[in-house]
């Protein structure tokens, strides 16, 4: 049943995406706003196909793993409405945790960075997938099956929430008023894709922004801080291979440094930007530095 519903979602959302992307691209072109380029859009779709192919090829493996854990579930939820509501909340929270780990552990950032590598922001950016994420994403779903959620239902719910996650990749909607206190809005997600120091590693939620508000990763889009999309250091080589593997190449270079094995492991497991000699900085270190510079500038002005 869940597999059939997932296919129905794909059949319904595909023409919706096509319509909305066409309208957004047309508006962008007529308004000379350059939200789209042919090369960037093609890259987005190729990355989506690679991610989807890996997901389908690996699905038999991770579903078997989840089914095995499901036999050791500690509870069951009989009320169907409560079941699906709690599954939505739990899976959205699990995605938040996954997303935070992807941003704060360089090993996983090396996979996730492809999603952030575009310097454009439009609906097709939502398809710019972290290619190898399906190989480990299912691990985060294991607690869900232990709490009585069926593996097929988890996969279905992920498809549903992914639909919402794609639709917030647009410059054509604002902050959406009171909805922004509960749900992720396009404004919130523009912040997430920004390379501005103030915006780095913020707004990690898929559907709900409440997790970011609760755990200190929330950042409002500021009028005085226009969003700059992409990475803190732009890719010189935007070929498909380098887009997917550039961070792995950087990790290999850091492993080649004349440092101990403990330090090498820190280059792999610490947040992106960490360095033993301060030659590169993490997002939190960059924020601290920026705050010090602002404070120093303020004192000098006085």
C-alpha positions as CSV (number, residue, x, y, z in Angstrom):
1,X,0.0,0.0,0.0
2,X,2.8,2.5,1.0
3,X,4.7,1.7,-2.2
4,X,1.6,2.4,-4.3
5,X,1.1,5.7,-2.5
6,X,4.7,6.6,-3.1
7,X,4.2,6.0,-6.8
8,X,1.1,8.1,-6.7
9,X,3.0,11.0,-5.1
10,X,5.6,10.8,-7.8
11,X,3.0,10.8,-10.5
12,X,1.2,13.8,-9.0
13,X,4.3,15.9,-8.1
14,X,6.1,15.5,-11.4
15,X,3.7,17.6,-13.5
16,X,3.5,20.0,-10.5
17,X,7.2,20.5,-10.4
18,X,7.4,20.9,-14.2
19,X,4.7,23.6,-14.1
20,X,6.2,25.5,-11.2
21,X,9.7,25.3,-12.5
22,X,8.6,26.5,-15.9
23,X,6.7,29.5,-14.4
24,X,9.6,30.4,-12.2
25,X,12.2,30.2,-15.0
26,X,9.9,32.3,-17.2
27,X,9.5,34.9,-14.6
28,X,13.2,34.9,-13.9
29,X,14.0,35.4,-17.6
30,X,11.4,38.2,-18.1
31,X,12.5,40.0,-15.0
32,X,16.2,39.6,-15.9
33,X,16.9,38.2,-12.5
34,X,19.1,35.3,-13.6
35,X,17.9,32.8,-11.1
36,X,18.5,30.0,-13.7
37,X,21.3,29.0,-16.0
38,X,21.2,26.0,-18.3
39,X,24.4,24.5,-17.0
40,X,23.4,24.8,-13.3
41,X,19.9,23.4,-13.9
42,X,21.3,20.4,-15.9
43,X,23.7,19.7,-13.1
44,X,20.8,19.8,-10.6
45,X,18.9,17.2,-12.5
46,X,21.9,14.9,-13.1
47,X,22.6,14.9,-9.4
48,X,19.0,14.1,-8.7
49,X,19.2,11.1,-11.1
50,X,22.4,9.9,-9.5
51,X,20.9,10.1,-6.0
52,X,17.7,8.5,-7.1
53,X,19.6,5.6,-8.8
54,X,21.7,4.9,-5.7
55,X,18.6,5.1,-3.5
56,X,16.7,2.6,-5.7
57,X,19.7,0.2,-6.0
58,X,20.3,0.3,-2.2
59,X,16.7,0.3,-1.1
60,X,16.5,-3.5,-0.9
61,X,19.4,-3.4,1.5
62,X,18.2,-0.7,3.9
63,X,14.6,-1.8,3.9
64,X,15.8,-5.3,5.0
65,X,17.8,-3.7,7.7
66,X,14.9,-1.7,8.9
67,X,12.5,-4.7,8.8
68,X,15.0,-6.7,10.9
69,X,15.0,-3.9,13.6
70,X,11.2,-3.6,13.3
71,X,10.8,-7.1,14.9
72,X,12.4,-5.6,18.1
73,X,10.0,-2.7,18.3
74,X,9.1,-1.6,21.9
75,X,5.7,-0.2,21.2
76,X,2.9,0.1,18.6
77,X,0.5,2.9,17.9
78,X,-3.0,1.7,17.2
79,X,-4.7,5.0,16.4
80,X,-4.1,5.6,12.7
81,X,-4.4,9.4,12.9
82,X,-2.0,9.6,15.9
83,X,0.3,7.1,14.1
84,X,0.8,9.3,11.0
85,X,1.0,12.5,13.0
86,X,3.7,11.2,15.2
87,X,5.5,9.6,12.3
88,X,5.6,13.1,10.6
89,X,6.9,14.7,13.7
90,X,9.4,12.0,14.5
91,X,10.7,11.8,10.9
92,X,11.0,15.5,10.6
93,X,13.0,15.6,13.8
94,X,15.2,12.7,12.6
95,X,15.9,14.6,9.4
96,X,16.9,17.7,11.5
97,X,19.4,15.6,13.4
98,X,20.8,14.1,10.2
99,X,21.1,17.5,8.6
100,X,22.9,18.9,11.6
101,X,25.4,16.0,11.5
102,X,25.9,16.6,7.8
103,X,26.9,20.2,8.5
104,X,29.0,19.6,11.6
105,X,31.0,16.5,10.7
106,X,33.2,16.9,7.7
107,X,32.9,13.2,6.6
108,X,29.2,13.7,6.0
109,X,29.6,17.3,4.8
110,X,31.7,15.9,2.0
111,X,28.6,14.1,0.8
112,X,26.1,16.9,1.6
113,X,28.2,19.8,0.2
114,X,26.9,19.1,-3.4
115,X,23.5,20.4,-2.4
116,X,25.0,23.7,-1.3
117,X,27.5,24.2,-4.2
118,X,25.2,26.1,-6.5
119,X,25.4,29.9,-6.6
120,X,21.8,30.0,-7.8
121,X,18.7,29.4,-5.9
122,X,15.5,28.1,-7.6
123,X,13.1,25.2,-7.5
124,X,15.6,22.9,-9.3
125,X,18.1,23.5,-6.5
126,X,15.9,21.3,-4.4
127,X,16.8,18.4,-6.8
128,X,20.6,19.1,-6.3
129,X,20.9,16.0,-4.2
130,X,23.6,14.8,-1.8
131,X,24.4,11.9,-4.1
132,X,25.6,9.3,-1.6
133,X,23.3,10.2,1.3
134,X,21.0,7.1,0.7
135,X,23.9,4.9,1.7
136,X,23.7,6.1,5.3
137,X,20.4,8.0,5.8
138,X,18.5,4.8,6.8
139,X,20.6,4.6,10.0
140,X,18.7,7.5,11.3
141,X,15.4,5.7,10.7
142,X,16.3,2.8,13.0
143,X,14.9,4.5,16.1
144,X,11.7,5.1,14.3
145,X,11.1,1.4,13.5
146,X,12.0,0.5,17.1
147,X,9.1,2.8,18.2
148,X,6.7,0.9,16.0
149,X,6.7,2.8,12.7
150,X,6.7,0.5,9.7
151,X,9.7,0.7,7.3
152,X,7.5,1.2,4.2
153,X,5.6,4.0,6.0
154,X,8.9,5.7,6.9
155,X,10.0,5.7,3.2
156,X,6.6,7.0,2.2
157,X,6.7,9.8,4.8
158,X,10.2,10.8,3.6
159,X,8.8,11.1,0.0
160,X,6.0,13.4,1.3
161,X,8.3,15.6,3.4
162,X,10.8,15.8,0.5
163,X,8.1,17.3,-1.7
164,X,7.7,20.2,0.8
165,X,11.5,20.4,1.1
166,X,11.8,21.0,-2.7
167,X,9.1,23.6,-2.9
168,X,10.8,26.0,-0.4
169,X,13.7,26.5,-2.8
170,X,12.5,29.7,-4.4
171,X,13.1,33.4,-4.3
172,X,9.5,34.2,-5.2
173,X,7.9,33.9,-1.7
174,X,8.6,35.9,1.4
175,X,8.5,35.2,5.1
176,X,4.8,34.0,5.1
177,X,3.9,35.7,8.4
178,X,2.8,33.4,11.3
179,X,3.5,30.3,9.3
180,X,7.2,31.0,9.7
181,X,6.9,30.3,13.5
182,X,6.1,26.7,12.8
183,X,7.0,25.7,9.2
184,X,10.2,26.1,7.2
185,X,9.5,28.9,4.7
186,X,11.4,29.9,1.5
187,X,12.9,32.8,3.5
188,X,14.3,30.4,6.1
189,X,15.7,28.1,3.4
190,X,17.3,31.0,1.6
191,X,19.3,31.6,4.8
192,X,20.2,27.9,4.9
193,X,21.7,28.1,1.4
194,X,23.6,31.3,2.0
195,X,27.4,31.6,2.3
196,X,27.2,34.8,4.5
197,X,29.0,34.1,7.7
198,X,25.9,35.1,9.8
199,X,23.8,32.5,7.9
200,X,26.1,29.5,7.9
201,X,24.7,26.2,9.3
202,X,21.3,27.7,10.1
203,X,17.7,26.6,9.6
204,X,18.3,22.8,9.2
205,X,14.6,21.7,9.3
206,X,12.8,20.0,6.4
207,X,9.2,20.9,7.1
208,X,9.2,22.3,10.6
209,X,11.3,25.2,11.8
210,X,10.5,24.5,15.5
211,X,13.6,22.3,15.9
212,X,15.9,25.1,14.8
213,X,14.1,27.5,17.2
214,X,14.4,24.9,20.1
215,X,18.0,24.0,19.5
216,X,19.6,27.3,18.6
217,X,20.2,26.9,14.9
218,X,17.5,29.4,13.8
219,X,18.4,32.5,11.8
220,X,15.9,35.0,10.3
221,X,16.6,36.4,6.9
222,X,17.8,40.0,7.5
223,X,17.2,43.0,5.2
224,X,20.6,44.3,6.0
225,X,22.3,41.0,5.1
226,X,21.4,40.1,1.5
227,X,21.8,36.4,0.8
228,X,24.9,35.2,-1.2
229,X,24.3,31.7,-2.4
230,X,26.9,28.9,-2.7
231,X,30.0,28.0,-0.7
232,X,32.2,30.2,1.3
233,X,34.9,29.5,-1.3
234,X,33.4,29.2,-4.8
235,X,34.3,26.1,-6.9
236,X,36.7,27.0,-9.7
237,X,36.0,23.7,-11.4
238,X,32.2,23.2,-11.7
239,X,32.4,19.9,-13.6
240,X,30.1,17.2,-12.4
241,X,33.0,15.1,-10.9
242,X,34.5,17.9,-9.0
243,X,31.1,19.1,-7.8
244,X,30.6,15.7,-6.2
245,X,34.1,14.9,-5.0
246,X,35.9,18.2,-4.4
247,X,35.6,18.0,-0.6
248,X,36.9,14.4,-0.6
249,X,39.9,15.7,-2.6
250,X,40.4,18.4,0.1
251,X,40.2,15.8,2.8
252,X,42.8,13.7,1.0
253,X,45.1,16.7,0.9
254,X,44.6,17.3,4.6
255,X,45.4,13.6,5.3
256,X,48.6,14.2,3.5
257,X,49.8,16.8,6.0
258,X,52.7,16.1,8.3
259,X,50.6,15.6,11.4
260,X,49.7,12.8,13.7
261,X,46.9,10.3,13.1
262,X,44.8,11.9,15.8
263,X,44.9,15.3,14.0
264,X,44.2,13.6,10.6
265,X,41.1,12.1,12.1
266,X,40.0,15.5,13.3
267,X,40.3,16.7,9.7
268,X,37.8,14.0,8.9
269,X,35.4,14.2,11.8
270,X,35.5,17.8,13.1
271,X,33.3,20.5,11.5
272,X,34.2,21.7,8.0
273,X,36.8,24.4,8.1
274,X,38.6,23.0,11.2
275,X,42.4,23.2,11.1
276,X,45.1,22.4,13.6
277,X,46.9,25.6,12.8
278,X,44.1,28.1,12.3
279,X,44.7,28.3,8.5
280,X,41.0,27.6,7.9
281,X,38.1,28.3,10.3
282,X,34.8,26.6,11.1
283,X,31.5,28.5,10.7
284,X,31.3,29.2,14.5
285,X,34.9,30.4,14.4
286,X,34.2,32.7,11.5
287,X,31.2,34.1,13.3
288,X,33.3,34.8,16.4
289,X,35.9,36.5,14.2
290,X,33.3,38.6,12.5
291,X,31.8,39.7,15.8
292,X,35.3,40.7,17.1
293,X,35.9,42.7,14.0
294,X,32.5,44.5,14.3
295,X,33.2,45.2,18.0
296,X,36.7,46.5,17.2
297,X,35.3,48.7,14.4
298,X,32.6,50.0,16.7
299,X,35.2,51.0,19.4
300,X,37.4,52.6,16.7
301,X,34.5,54.7,15.4
302,X,33.6,55.9,18.9
